[in-house]
Amino acid sequence: MTTVHAVYTTTDLSWWQRVAPILGFSPTGEPGRYTGGGQLTVHETTEATAAGTTHLDILVTDPSAALATAETVATVAEPAVGATDGTTITVSPAVEDSPTPTLASGQTQVAIMPIWYGPDPDEPTAILTGLGLQPRLASDSGNWKDFTADGGGQVAWHRAPSVALELALEHSGDLDALSTRLSEAGVRATVVDEAYNRTLLVQIPDGHQLWVNGTQDDLYGYHCAG
């Protein structure tokens, strides 16, 4: 089993405690850790980690086997896989009895979907599939690929001139209704129509913006990559 786990740093943990359940996440009992489609951990900023930093952690049943597979396509310094673009992904043991989220009435599943930005998809594709994720969708232009994990969560790659890792989500429900719930909680959120789909832009602490992409049903300009 493979699960996507995103670790995000912030100066305002209380904001995430209040808003994460609105987004569809459930607390796990571990401070700052939430579950939905994949898992999200929110840490307080330290001197070593700036606010708004996203780290990708892949939870697997057998970390040693996953790292051995990844070693054929990337540099491995246990417990991490290092890409040549400087991105580091840790590999951690999956928790077999990870709780299943209980969603409020009218809410649907939210999934972690960190976005890996960079100029070349080849190495990210090799690393992510080597760690057990499966290709899902790709744009016909070659600028987007996303991958899904059988234990929950997704990871996307997006072509960009510079390398970065950004927290993002995918939501399978009504983005307008979600926007209303967030606004009622005092959170700034706007739904925009992108060429590929609708996206909810959420203003989060530390001056950052969270992209919540609607689940893509229209494949015009895209194709199934699996």
C-alpha positions in Angstrom: 0.0 0.0 0.0 1.2 3.5 -0.9 -0.2 6.7 0.7 0.7 10.3 -0.1 1.6 12.4 3.0 2.3 16.1 2.7 4.0 18.0 5.5 3.4 21.8 5.6 4.8 24.4 7.8 2.9 27.5 9.1 3.0 30.2 11.7 -0.7 29.7 12.4 -1.6 26.2 13.6 -4.9 27.3 15.0 -6.1 28.3 11.5 -5.5 24.8 10.2 -7.2 23.3 13.2 -10.2 25.3 12.4 -10.2 25.0 8.6 -8.9 21.5 7.9 -12.3 19.9 8.9 -14.2 22.3 6.6 -11.9 21.2 3.7 -12.9 17.6 4.5 -10.0 16.3 6.6 -10.4 14.5 9.9 -8.0 14.7 12.8 -6.0 11.5 13.4 -5.3 12.0 17.1 -1.7 12.9 16.4 -1.3 16.7 16.9 -1.3 18.5 13.6 -2.0 15.4 11.5 -5.2 14.9 9.4 -6.5 12.2 7.1 -8.6 12.3 4.0 -7.5 11.0 0.6 -3.9 10.7 1.8 -2.6 12.5 4.9 -1.6 16.1 5.8 0.6 17.1 8.7 0.9 20.8 9.6 3.9 21.8 11.7 4.8 25.2 13.2 7.6 27.1 11.4 11.1 26.8 12.8 14.3 28.6 12.1 15.3 25.8 9.7 12.0 25.7 7.8 10.3 28.7 6.3 6.5 29.2 6.5 4.7 27.8 3.5 7.3 25.0 2.9 5.8 21.7 1.6 7.6 18.4 2.1 6.5 15.2 0.4 6.6 11.9 2.4 5.4 8.7 0.8 4.0 6.1 3.2 4.6 2.5 2.1 4.1 -1.0 3.6 7.8 -1.9 3.0 10.1 1.2 3.0 13.2 -0.9 2.4 11.8 -2.4 -0.8 10.5 0.9 -2.0 13.8 2.6 -1.5 15.6 -0.3 -3.3 13.3 0.2 -6.3 13.8 3.9 -6.2 17.6 3.5 -6.1 17.5 2.3 -9.7 16.3 5.7 -10.9 17.5 8.2 -8.3 19.9 8.8 -5.4 18.8 7.2 -2.2 20.1 8.2 1.3 17.8 6.3 3.6 15.1 7.2 4.4 15.0 9.7 1.5 15.1 9.7 -2.3 16.9 12.7 -3.9 16.1 13.9 -7.4 18.8 15.7 -9.4 16.7 18.8 -9.4 17.2 19.0 -5.6 13.8 17.7 -4.5 13.9 15.3 -1.6 11.1 12.8 -0.9 11.1 10.8 2.4 9.8 7.2 2.5 8.1 6.2 5.8 6.3 3.1 7.0 2.5 3.1 6.5 0.3 2.9 9.5 -1.9 -0.1 8.9 -4.7 1.0 11.1 -4.8 4.6 9.8 -8.3 6.0 10.6 -10.9 6.5 7.8 -12.3 10.0 7.8 -15.9 10.6 8.8 -17.2 13.4 6.6 -19.9 15.9 7.6 -23.2 15.8 5.8 -23.0 17.1 2.3 -19.2 16.9 2.2 -17.2 14.7 -0.2 -13.7 13.4 -0.2 -10.7 15.7 -0.2 -7.4 14.4 -1.4 -3.8 15.6 -0.9 -2.3 16.5 -4.2 1.1 18.2 -3.8 2.5 19.7 -7.1 6.1 19.1 -8.1 7.2 21.9 -10.4 10.1 21.5 -12.8 11.3 21.6 -16.4 11.5 17.8 -17.1 8.9 15.1 -16.2 11.1 12.1 -16.8 12.9 11.8 -13.4 9.8 12.7 -11.3 7.8 10.2 -13.2 10.4 7.5 -12.7 10.7 8.3 -8.9 7.0 8.5 -8.2 6.2 5.3 -10.1 9.2 3.6 -8.5 7.7 4.4 -5.1 4.4 2.8 -6.0 2.2 5.6 -7.4 0.3 5.0 -10.6 0.0 7.5 -13.6 -3.5 8.8 -13.8 -3.9 11.8 -16.1 -1.6 13.7 -18.5 -2.1 16.8 -20.6 -1.7 16.4 -24.3 0.7 19.4 -24.2 3.1 17.5 -21.9 2.9 20.2 -19.2 1.0 18.2 -16.6 1.0 14.6 -15.2 -0.6 13.3 -12.1 -0.2 10.1 -10.1 -2.4 8.4 -7.6 -1.7 6.2 -4.6 -3.7 3.1 -3.8 -3.7 4.1 -0.1 -4.9 7.6 -0.8 -3.7 10.9 -2.2 -2.1 12.1 -5.4 1.0 13.9 -6.6 1.1 16.1 -9.7 4.0 17.2 -11.8 3.7 20.6 -13.6 6.2 22.0 -16.1 7.9 25.1 -14.9 11.3 26.7 -15.4 12.2 26.5 -11.7 11.8 23.6 -9.3 9.4 23.8 -6.3 7.0 21.7 -4.3 3.6 23.2 -3.4 0.7 22.0 -1.3 -2.5 21.5 -3.3 -5.7 19.5 -2.9 -8.3 17.8 -5.0 -11.9 17.9 -4.0 -14.6 15.8 -5.6 -17.6 17.8 -4.3 -19.3 21.1 -5.0 -16.6 23.8 -5.0 -19.2 26.6 -4.8 -20.7 25.0 -1.6 -17.2 24.5 -0.2 -16.4 28.1 -0.9 -19.5 29.2 0.9 -18.6 27.1 4.0 -15.2 28.6 4.0 -16.5 32.2 3.7 -18.9 31.6 6.5 -15.9 30.6 8.6 -14.1 33.9 7.7 -11.8 32.4 5.1 -11.2 34.1 1.8 -12.0 31.6 -1.0 -12.7 32.2 -4.7 -13.8 29.7 -7.4 -12.2 30.3 -10.8 -12.7 28.5 -14.1 -9.4 27.2 -15.5 -9.0 25.7 -19.0 -8.8 22.2 -17.5 -11.4 22.5 -14.7 -12.7 24.6 -11.8 -10.4 25.5 -9.0 -11.0 27.0 -5.5 -8.3 29.4 -4.5 -8.1 29.6 -0.7 -6.1 32.4 1.1 -4.1 30.6 3.8 -1.8 32.0 6.5 1.6 33.5 5.8 0.5 35.1 2.5 0.1 31.9 0.6 -2.7 30.5 -1.5 -4.0 27.0 -1.5 -5.2 25.5 -4.8 -8.2 23.1 -4.4 -8.8 21.5 -7.8 -12.1 20.0 -8.6 -11.9 16.3 -9.7 -11.4 16.4 -13.5 -14.2 14.8 -15.5 -13.7 16.5 -18.9 -10.6 15.1 -20.5 -10.5 17.5 -23.4 -6.8 18.3 -23.8 -5.9 15.4 -21.5 -5.7 11.7 -21.6 -5.6 8.8 -19.2 -2.0 8.0 -18.5 -2.5 4.7 -16.6 
